[in-house]
């Protein structure tokens, strides 16, 4: 009798006794008493939980899901569900594998029946929830699009020993070969909550189908159930894509959040600390030359200091006073924001180097990316940023959703941390670190240095950073404070030169220095710039500019001929 029942059991979870506890503690973890069978209503039938075996030495819990095909059809009517457009769908609604194979129906039943267990809650024995248990999971029929090989790729990185035996289509006709189903056995020592969460995510992934419409809240479910293992899983992209039913917008959103989770875990930091390039409440694009710090009324490198007395905000204007000649004819040009001058200086260095394929490392909200796209010289532009919010704003600033195909082929946005090597960043002509290094903790600077100059190794690297000496010229900046709340340090000219020359010696780059903004005779410019160049002796010829004037879809840069005389550089021989 038991064997007849188990033929239709979708899932069994077994454990054995250890020196610390009896096997029947599994009942506490699952919140289901081993001494009785329980039944639960689901949207598509009934779920039954019982224990075929429950002794101190060994305990097995079984979940049997009885699917009502009529209820499945009625609830799925009108949806763009599984196979809804196929010619034989009318019959397939009633004759299918759903009552017999482990699919998203089983995953949903698990989340309902074992809800507390999946959350890692054990009310009666709280200490058990965080303890890894020796587990054996068996599923007699698992649809696996990708075969047994994919089953191994999904479960083995999680610490499971995997037995995935293909099921033949018909034993009477072995020449027909194997079906797409496998008999699955998993053995490992894991927390029960982790085992259930992994099954909840990976069963629909193996099936590559869901019985319900995938809404945006599925991203939150995926991240909740994948916490602790999905961000670092080698098949993360495949899992995300299949779990979200290949809805690409949802998959992109999930991938961005998973990357942040991975970086936060690697750095042992909170997500909010990683995704802090722009304030959470940012809803509008910043004005030209304005940074997020400007919106917070913090002194930044994006606004030149004011001089002279400030007007009294409460003073009433003298309506009888006559304007002087200067007020009547104010023809002085509007000052160019320092942020704009910085981007002009960077563009000048990139053009001088003959770069055509450029990385903007720490691209933020995409101001420099927009300027790079205006210049047809730059045939490929890649923005790299750790903050998902900043990338969303950058995409909006660049109007990626409305960009024509040829222009869109020139730009790519990547989420990543600059303190980790990334093979996607290799092979480019130039890289820009504009107001980036001062946001990195100094003990982590060597990791950034190697990732950029050692691993990615572009032929040209342009670095800008605030000049700490110039801070005394900001009347609104208290003495001793830095220009931005997130700055970890700010260097004076000597410190920046020492750092840049050390990088040049260590990685084989020649270094040239230059000012950005008007130079003060006492404290220098507000921003300092260094250009790192690989020479011919490194086996890399200086690239030549590519003429792309026939590209009718690219805009010409309105400031391509901007005066950059203030950005003249001083050459430092390599190795000096």
C-alpha positions as CSV (number, residue, x, y, z in Angstrom):
1,X,0.0,0.0,0.0
2,X,2.8,2.4,0.9
3,X,4.6,1.8,-2.4
4,X,1.4,2.5,-4.3
5,X,1.1,5.9,-2.5
6,X,4.7,6.8,-2.9
7,X,4.5,6.5,-6.7
8,X,2.6,9.8,-6.7
9,X,4.7,11.5,-3.9
10,X,6.3,14.5,-5.4
11,X,8.7,15.1,-2.6
12,X,10.3,13.3,0.4
13,X,12.7,14.8,2.9
14,X,14.6,12.4,5.1
15,X,17.2,12.8,7.9
16,X,18.9,10.5,10.3
17,X,19.9,10.8,13.9
18,X,23.1,12.5,15.1
19,X,24.9,12.5,18.4
20,X,23.1,15.8,19.3
21,X,19.5,15.0,18.3
22,X,17.0,12.4,17.2
23,X,15.8,12.2,13.6
24,X,12.3,13.1,14.6
25,X,13.4,16.7,15.3
26,X,12.6,17.1,11.6
27,X,9.0,17.5,12.7
28,X,9.9,20.6,14.7
29,X,11.7,22.1,11.8
30,X,8.8,21.5,9.3
31,X,6.1,22.4,11.9
32,X,4.4,19.2,11.1
33,X,3.8,16.5,13.7
34,X,5.3,13.1,12.7
35,X,2.4,11.3,14.4
36,X,-0.4,12.4,12.1
37,X,-1.2,13.2,8.5
38,X,-2.4,16.6,7.5
39,X,-4.2,18.0,4.5
40,X,-4.3,21.5,3.1
41,X,-6.3,23.2,0.3
42,X,-4.4,24.8,-2.5
43,X,-5.5,26.8,-5.5
44,X,-5.2,23.7,-7.8
45,X,-6.1,20.8,-5.5
46,X,-5.0,19.5,-2.1
47,X,-1.6,19.0,-0.5
48,X,-1.0,16.1,2.0
49,X,1.9,15.9,4.5
50,X,2.6,12.7,6.3
51,X,5.5,10.7,7.6
52,X,6.1,7.2,6.0
53,X,8.9,6.7,8.6
54,X,9.4,8.4,11.9
55,X,11.8,6.8,14.4
56,X,14.6,8.2,16.5
57,X,17.1,6.8,14.0
58,X,15.5,7.9,10.7
59,X,12.6,10.2,9.8
60,X,11.0,10.9,6.4
61,X,8.4,13.6,5.6
62,X,6.4,13.3,2.4
63,X,4.5,16.0,0.5
64,X,1.9,14.7,-1.9
65,X,0.1,17.1,-4.1
66,X,-3.1,16.1,-5.8
67,X,-3.7,18.4,-8.7
68,X,-7.3,19.1,-9.9
69,X,-6.9,19.4,-13.7
70,X,-10.3,21.2,-14.0
71,X,-9.3,23.8,-11.4
72,X,-6.0,24.2,-13.2
73,X,-7.8,25.0,-16.4
74,X,-10.3,27.3,-14.9
75,X,-7.8,29.4,-13.0
76,X,-5.5,29.6,-16.0
77,X,-8.2,30.5,-18.5
78,X,-7.4,33.7,-20.4
79,X,-3.8,33.8,-19.2
80,X,-0.7,33.6,-21.4
81,X,0.3,30.5,-19.6
82,X,2.1,27.4,-20.4
83,X,1.5,26.4,-24.0
84,X,-1.5,28.6,-24.4
85,X,-0.9,29.3,-28.1
86,X,-0.1,25.7,-29.2
87,X,-2.6,24.0,-31.6
88,X,-3.2,21.1,-29.2
89,X,-3.5,23.3,-26.1
90,X,-7.2,22.4,-25.7
91,X,-6.4,18.8,-25.0
92,X,-3.1,19.6,-23.2
93,X,-5.1,21.5,-20.6
94,X,-6.6,18.2,-19.4
95,X,-3.9,15.7,-20.4
96,X,-0.5,16.8,-19.1
97,X,2.2,16.0,-16.6
98,X,1.2,18.4,-13.9
99,X,-0.3,15.8,-11.5
100,X,2.8,13.7,-11.8
101,X,5.9,15.8,-12.2
102,X,7.6,18.3,-9.8
103,X,6.9,21.7,-11.2
104,X,5.9,25.2,-10.1
105,X,2.7,23.7,-8.7
106,X,4.8,21.8,-6.2
107,X,6.9,24.9,-5.4
108,X,3.8,26.9,-4.6
109,X,2.4,24.1,-2.4
110,X,5.8,24.0,-0.6
111,X,5.6,27.7,0.2
112,X,2.1,27.3,1.6
113,X,2.6,24.1,3.6
114,X,6.2,24.7,4.8
115,X,5.9,28.5,5.1
116,X,7.5,28.9,8.5
117,X,10.2,26.3,7.7
118,X,11.2,28.1,4.6
119,X,11.6,31.3,6.7
120,X,13.9,29.5,9.1
121,X,11.5,29.8,12.0
122,X,11.3,27.0,14.6
123,X,9.1,28.1,17.4
124,X,9.4,25.0,19.6
125,X,13.2,24.6,19.2
126,X,14.7,27.8,17.9
127,X,18.2,26.5,18.0
128,X,17.4,23.9,15.4
129,X,16.6,26.4,12.7
130,X,20.2,27.6,12.2
131,X,21.8,24.1,12.4
132,X,22.7,22.2,9.2
133,X,21.0,18.8,9.1
134,X,22.0,15.6,7.2
135,X,19.3,15.6,4.5
136,X,18.2,13.4,1.6
137,X,15.6,14.8,-0.8
138,X,13.9,12.6,-3.4
139,X,11.6,13.5,-6.2
140,X,10.5,10.6,-8.5
141,X,9.8,12.7,-11.6
142,X,11.3,16.1,-12.3
143,X,10.9,17.8,-15.7
144,X,14.4,18.9,-16.6
145,X,14.8,21.0,-19.8
146,X,18.6,20.6,-20.1
147,X,18.7,17.0,-18.8
148,X,20.7,15.5,-16.0
149,X,23.7,17.7,-16.8
150,X,21.8,20.8,-15.9
151,X,20.5,19.3,-12.7
152,X,24.1,18.8,-11.6
153,X,25.0,22.4,-12.6
154,X,22.2,23.8,-10.5
155,X,22.5,21.7,-7.3
156,X,26.1,20.7,-6.9
157,X,27.4,24.3,-6.3
158,X,25.0,24.5,-3.4
159,X,26.7,21.5,-1.6
160,X,24.4,18.7,-2.7
161,X,25.5,15.3,-3.9
162,X,23.3,14.8,-7.0
163,X,21.9,11.6,-8.5
164,X,19.8,12.5,-11.5
165,X,18.7,9.3,-13.4
166,X,17.0,10.0,-16.7
167,X,13.6,8.3,-17.1
168,X,13.0,6.4,-20.4
169,X,10.0,7.4,-22.5
170,X,8.8,3.8,-22.5
171,X,10.6,0.7,-21.2
172,X,8.9,-1.4,-23.8
173,X,10.5,0.7,-26.6
174,X,14.0,1.6,-25.4
175,X,14.9,2.8,-28.9
176,X,12.7,5.8,-28.2
177,X,15.3,7.1,-25.8
178,X,15.0,9.1,-22.6
179,X,12.2,11.5,-21.7
180,X,12.8,15.0,-20.4
181,X,12.2,13.8,-16.8
182,X,14.7,12.6,-14.3
183,X,14.5,10.8,-11.0
184,X,16.3,13.1,-8.6
185,X,18.0,12.3,-5.3
186,X,19.9,15.0,-3.4
187,X,22.1,14.3,-0.4
188,X,23.8,17.0,1.7
189,X,24.2,18.7,5.1
190,X,22.2,22.0,4.9
191,X,19.7,24.0,6.9
192,X,16.2,22.8,6.2
193,X,15.2,26.4,5.3
194,X,18.0,26.5,2.7
195,X,17.0,23.2,1.2
196,X,13.4,24.2,0.8
197,X,14.2,27.6,-0.6
198,X,16.5,26.1,-3.2
199,X,13.9,23.6,-4.3
200,X,11.3,26.4,-4.4
201,X,13.4,28.3,-6.9
202,X,15.1,25.5,-8.9
203,X,12.2,23.2,-9.6
204,X,10.4,25.8,-11.9
205,X,13.9,26.6,-13.4
206,X,14.4,23.0,-14.4
207,X,10.9,22.8,-15.8
208,X,11.5,26.2,-17.6
209,X,7.8,26.9,-17.1
210,X,5.3,28.3,-14.6
211,X,1.6,27.6,-14.3
212,X,0.8,31.3,-13.4
213,X,1.5,34.7,-14.9
214,X,4.9,36.1,-13.7
215,X,4.3,39.5,-12.2
216,X,6.9,42.0,-11.0
217,X,6.6,40.8,-7.4
218,X,8.2,37.5,-8.5
219,X,11.5,39.4,-8.4
220,X,11.1,40.0,-4.7
221,X,10.2,36.3,-4.2
222,X,13.3,35.2,-6.1
223,X,15.6,37.4,-4.1
224,X,14.0,36.4,-0.8
225,X,14.3,32.7,-1.6
226,X,17.7,33.1,-3.1
227,X,19.2,35.0,-0.2
228,X,22.6,33.7,0.8
229,X,23.2,31.4,-2.3
230,X,21.8,32.9,-5.5
231,X,24.1,36.0,-5.8
232,X,27.2,33.8,-6.0
233,X,25.7,30.8,-7.9
234,X,27.6,30.2,-11.2
235,X,24.3,29.7,-13.0
236,X,22.8,32.9,-11.6
237,X,21.8,34.3,-15.0
238,X,20.1,31.2,-16.2
239,X,18.3,30.8,-12.9
240,X,17.1,34.3,-13.0
241,X,16.0,34.2,-16.6
242,X,14.1,31.0,-16.3
243,X,12.5,31.7,-12.9
244,X,11.1,35.0,-14.3
245,X,9.8,33.2,-17.4
246,X,12.2,35.1,-19.7
247,X,10.6,38.4,-18.9
248,X,13.7,40.4,-19.7
249,X,12.8,43.6,-17.9
250,X,12.2,41.6,-14.7
251,X,15.4,39.6,-15.3
252,X,17.5,42.8,-15.6
253,X,16.0,44.2,-12.4
254,X,16.7,41.0,-10.5
255,X,20.3,40.8,-11.9
256,X,21.1,44.3,-10.8
257,X,19.8,43.7,-7.3
258,X,21.6,40.3,-7.1
259,X,24.9,42.0,-8.1
260,X,24.5,44.5,-5.3
261,X,23.8,41.7,-2.9
262,X,27.0,39.9,-4.0
263,X,29.1,43.0,-3.6
264,X,27.6,43.8,-0.2
265,X,28.3,40.2,0.9
266,X,31.9,40.3,-0.4
267,X,32.6,43.6,1.3
268,X,30.7,42.7,4.5
269,X,28.6,45.8,4.2
270,X,24.9,46.7,4.1
271,X,23.2,47.1,0.7
272,X,22.5,50.8,1.5
273,X,26.2,51.4,1.9
274,X,26.9,50.0,-1.5
275,X,24.0,51.6,-3.5
276,X,24.7,55.1,-2.3
277,X,25.8,56.9,-5.4
278,X,22.6,58.9,-5.5
279,X,20.0,59.7,-2.8
280,X,17.0,57.3,-2.7
281,X,14.6,60.2,-3.0
282,X,16.1,61.3,-6.3
283,X,13.3,61.6,-8.8
284,X,14.5,64.1,-11.3
285,X,17.7,64.4,-13.4
286,X,20.2,66.8,-11.9
287,X,20.8,70.0,-13.6
288,X,23.8,70.4,-15.9
289,X,26.9,70.6,-13.7
290,X,25.0,69.6,-10.6
291,X,25.9,66.5,-8.5
292,X,23.7,64.7,-5.9
293,X,25.7,66.5,-3.2
294,X,24.6,69.9,-4.6
295,X,21.0,68.9,-4.0
296,X,21.9,68.3,-0.3
297,X,23.5,71.8,-0.1
298,X,26.9,70.3,0.4
299,X,29.9,72.1,-1.0
300,X,31.2,70.0,-3.9
301,X,33.7,70.1,-6.8
302,X,30.8,70.9,-9.1
303,X,30.3,74.5,-8.1
304,X,33.0,77.2,-7.9
305,X,33.2,79.1,-4.6
306,X,31.6,82.5,-4.4
307,X,33.5,85.6,-3.3
308,X,32.5,88.8,-1.6
309,X,29.6,89.5,0.8
310,X,26.5,87.5,0.5
311,X,23.2,89.4,0.1
312,X,20.9,89.6,3.0
313,X,17.9,87.4,2.3
314,X,15.6,89.5,4.5
315,X,16.7,92.9,3.1
316,X,14.0,94.7,1.0
317,X,15.2,96.2,-2.3
318,X,15.6,100.0,-2.5
319,X,13.1,100.8,-5.2
320,X,14.4,104.4,-5.4
321,X,17.9,103.4,-6.1
322,X,19.1,103.8,-9.6
323,X,21.0,100.9,-11.2
324,X,24.6,101.7,-12.2
325,X,25.9,101.2,-15.7
326,X,27.3,97.7,-14.9
327,X,23.8,96.6,-13.7
328,X,22.1,98.0,-16.8
329,X,24.4,96.3,-19.2
330,X,25.6,93.0,-17.6
331,X,27.3,91.3,-20.4
332,X,29.7,89.2,-18.4
333,X,29.6,85.6,-19.6
334,X,28.0,83.1,-17.2
335,X,30.7,81.1,-15.3
336,X,31.2,77.6,-16.6
337,X,30.5,75.0,-13.8
338,X,33.5,73.1,-12.7
339,X,31.8,69.8,-13.6
340,X,31.5,70.9,-17.2
341,X,35.1,72.0,-17.3
342,X,36.2,68.7,-15.8
343,X,34.4,66.8,-18.5
344,X,35.9,69.0,-21.2
345,X,39.4,68.4,-19.8
346,X,38.8,64.6,-19.8
347,X,37.5,64.6,-23.3
348,X,40.5,66.6,-24.4
349,X,42.8,64.0,-22.9
350,X,40.9,61.1,-24.6
351,X,41.0,62.8,-28.0
352,X,44.7,63.5,-27.6
353,X,45.3,59.8,-26.8
354,X,43.4,58.8,-29.9
355,X,41.0,56.6,-27.9
356,X,37.8,55.3,-29.5
357,X,36.6,52.7,-27.1
358,X,36.3,54.2,-23.6
359,X,35.3,53.0,-20.1
360,X,33.7,55.4,-17.7
361,X,34.5,53.7,-14.4
362,X,32.2,55.0,-11.7
363,X,29.9,56.7,-14.3
364,X,27.3,57.8,-11.7
365,X,24.3,59.4,-13.4
366,X,25.9,59.4,-16.8
367,X,26.9,63.1,-17.4
368,X,30.3,62.1,-19.0
369,X,28.6,59.3,-20.9
370,X,26.3,61.8,-22.6
371,X,29.2,63.9,-23.7
372,X,31.1,60.9,-25.0
373,X,28.1,59.9,-27.1
374,X,27.9,63.3,-28.6
375,X,31.4,62.9,-30.1
376,X,31.5,60.5,-33.1
377,X,35.2,59.8,-32.3
378,X,34.1,57.5,-29.5
379,X,32.7,54.4,-31.2
380,X,32.1,52.3,-28.0
381,X,31.3,53.7,-24.6
382,X,30.8,51.6,-21.5
383,X,29.6,53.0,-18.1
384,X,30.4,51.0,-15.0
385,X,28.7,51.8,-11.7
386,X,28.0,49.8,-8.5
387,X,24.8,51.8,-7.7
388,X,21.7,50.4,-9.4
389,X,19.9,53.7,-8.7
390,X,22.6,55.6,-10.5
391,X,22.4,53.3,-13.5
392,X,18.6,53.8,-13.8
393,X,19.1,57.6,-13.8
394,X,22.0,57.3,-16.3
395,X,19.7,55.2,-18.6
396,X,17.0,57.9,-18.3
397,X,19.5,60.7,-18.9
398,X,20.8,59.0,-22.1
399,X,17.2,58.1,-23.2
400,X,18.3,54.6,-23.9
401,X,14.7,53.5,-24.4
402,X,14.3,55.9,-27.3
403,X,17.8,55.7,-28.8
404,X,18.0,54.5,-32.4
405,X,19.7,51.1,-33.0
406,X,23.0,52.4,-34.3
407,X,23.5,54.8,-31.5
408,X,22.4,52.3,-28.9
409,X,25.1,49.9,-30.2
410,X,27.7,52.4,-29.0
411,X,26.7,52.5,-25.4
412,X,26.5,49.9,-22.6
413,X,25.9,50.1,-18.9
414,X,27.4,47.6,-16.5
415,X,26.9,47.1,-12.8
416,X,30.1,46.2,-11.0
417,X,32.5,47.2,-8.3
418,X,35.9,48.7,-9.3
419,X,37.7,46.9,-6.5
420,X,37.2,43.6,-8.2
421,X,38.8,42.4,-11.5
422,X,36.2,42.1,-14.3
423,X,37.0,40.4,-17.6
424,X,34.4,42.6,-19.3
425,X,36.6,45.6,-18.9
426,X,39.6,44.3,-20.7
427,X,40.8,45.4,-24.2
428,X,39.6,49.1,-24.2
429,X,41.6,52.1,-25.4
430,X,41.0,54.3,-22.4
431,X,39.4,54.4,-18.9
432,X,38.2,57.3,-16.9
433,X,38.1,57.6,-13.1
434,X,36.4,61.0,-12.6
435,X,36.0,61.9,-9.0
436,X,36.0,58.2,-8.0
437,X,39.1,57.3,-6.1
438,X,38.3,59.6,-3.1
439,X,35.1,57.5,-2.5
440,X,37.2,54.3,-1.9
441,X,38.5,53.4,1.5
442,X,42.3,53.8,1.4
443,X,43.0,50.2,2.5
444,X,41.0,49.1,-0.6
445,X,42.7,51.4,-3.1
446,X,45.3,48.7,-4.0
447,X,42.5,46.5,-5.1
448,X,41.1,49.2,-7.4
449,X,44.6,50.0,-8.7
450,X,45.2,46.4,-9.7
451,X,41.7,45.9,-11.2
452,X,42.2,49.0,-13.4
453,X,45.9,49.3,-14.1
454,X,46.9,45.6,-13.7
455,X,43.9,43.6,-15.0
456,X,41.9,45.8,-17.3
457,X,45.0,47.6,-18.4
458,X,43.7,50.2,-20.9
459,X,46.3,52.1,-22.9
460,X,45.2,55.4,-21.3
461,X,43.7,56.1,-17.9
462,X,42.5,59.6,-16.9
463,X,42.0,60.3,-13.2
464,X,40.6,63.4,-11.6
465,X,40.2,64.1,-7.9
466,X,39.6,67.1,-5.7
467,X,42.6,69.2,-4.6
468,X,42.3,69.4,-0.8
469,X,44.4,72.6,-0.7
470,X,41.7,74.4,-2.6
471,X,39.1,73.7,0.1
472,X,40.0,76.9,2.0
473,X,38.5,78.9,-0.9
474,X,35.0,77.5,-0.2
475,X,33.5,79.9,2.2
476,X,30.6,77.5,3.1
477,X,32.9,74.6,3.8
478,X,33.9,74.4,7.5
479,X,37.6,74.1,8.1
480,X,38.9,70.5,8.1
481,X,35.8,69.1,6.4
482,X,35.7,67.4,3.0
483,X,33.7,68.4,0.0
484,X,31.3,65.4,0.1
485,X,30.0,63.3,2.9
486,X,31.0,60.1,1.2
487,X,34.6,61.1,0.5
488,X,37.0,58.8,2.4
489,X,40.0,61.2,1.8
490,X,41.0,64.2,-0.2
491,X,44.6,64.7,-1.3
492,X,46.7,67.8,-1.8
493,X,48.8,68.1,-4.9
494,X,51.9,66.4,-3.5
495,X,49.9,63.4,-2.2
496,X,48.2,63.0,-5.5
497,X,51.5,63.2,-7.4
498,X,53.1,60.7,-5.2
499,X,50.3,58.2,-5.6
500,X,50.1,58.7,-9.4
501,X,53.9,58.3,-9.9
502,X,53.9,55.1,-7.7
503,X,51.1,53.7,-9.9
504,X,53.2,54.6,-13.0
505,X,56.3,52.8,-11.7
506,X,54.3,49.8,-10.5
507,X,52.3,49.2,-13.7
508,X,54.5,50.6,-16.4
509,X,52.6,53.8,-17.2
510,X,53.9,57.3,-18.0
511,X,52.1,60.0,-16.0
512,X,51.2,63.5,-17.0
513,X,49.6,66.0,-14.6
514,X,47.3,69.0,-15.3
515,X,44.9,71.4,-13.6
516,X,41.1,71.6,-14.0
517,X,39.6,74.9,-13.3
518,X,41.3,78.3,-12.7
519,X,44.6,77.9,-10.8
520,X,44.9,79.8,-7.6
521,X,48.5,81.1,-7.2
522,X,48.6,79.9,-3.6
523,X,46.5,76.7,-3.4
524,X,46.4,75.5,-7.1
525,X,43.3,74.4,-9.1
526,X,40.1,73.1,-7.5
527,X,40.5,69.7,-9.3
528,X,43.7,67.9,-10.2
529,X,44.1,65.5,-13.2
530,X,46.5,62.8,-14.1
531,X,46.8,61.0,-17.5
532,X,48.4,57.6,-17.5
533,X,49.7,56.2,-20.8
534,X,51.3,52.9,-21.8
535,X,54.3,53.4,-24.1
536,X,55.4,51.5,-27.2
537,X,57.9,49.5,-25.1
538,X,54.9,47.9,-23.5
539,X,53.9,46.3,-26.8
540,X,51.0,48.7,-27.3
541,X,51.1,51.3,-30.1
542,X,49.3,54.6,-29.5
543,X,45.9,54.3,-31.2
544,X,45.0,56.6,-34.1
545,X,41.7,58.4,-34.3
546,X,39.1,56.7,-36.4
547,X,37.1,58.9,-38.8
548,X,33.4,58.1,-38.3
549,X,32.1,61.3,-39.8
550,X,29.7,59.2,-42.0
551,X,27.8,58.1,-38.9
552,X,24.6,60.1,-39.5
553,X,23.0,58.9,-36.3
554,X,25.6,60.4,-33.9
555,X,25.3,64.0,-32.7
556,X,28.3,66.3,-33.1
557,X,29.7,67.7,-29.9
558,X,28.9,71.3,-29.4
559,X,32.0,71.8,-27.3
560,X,34.5,69.7,-29.4
561,X,36.6,72.9,-29.9
562,X,36.4,74.0,-26.3
563,X,39.4,75.9,-25.0
564,X,41.5,73.5,-23.0
565,X,44.6,75.6,-22.7
566,X,44.2,75.4,-18.9
567,X,44.7,71.6,-19.1
568,X,48.2,71.6,-20.3
569,X,50.1,68.7,-18.8
570,X,53.6,68.2,-17.4
571,X,55.3,65.0,-18.5
572,X,56.9,62.7,-15.9
573,X,59.2,60.0,-17.3
574,X,58.2,56.5,-16.5
575,X,60.1,54.9,-13.7
576,X,61.3,58.3,-12.3
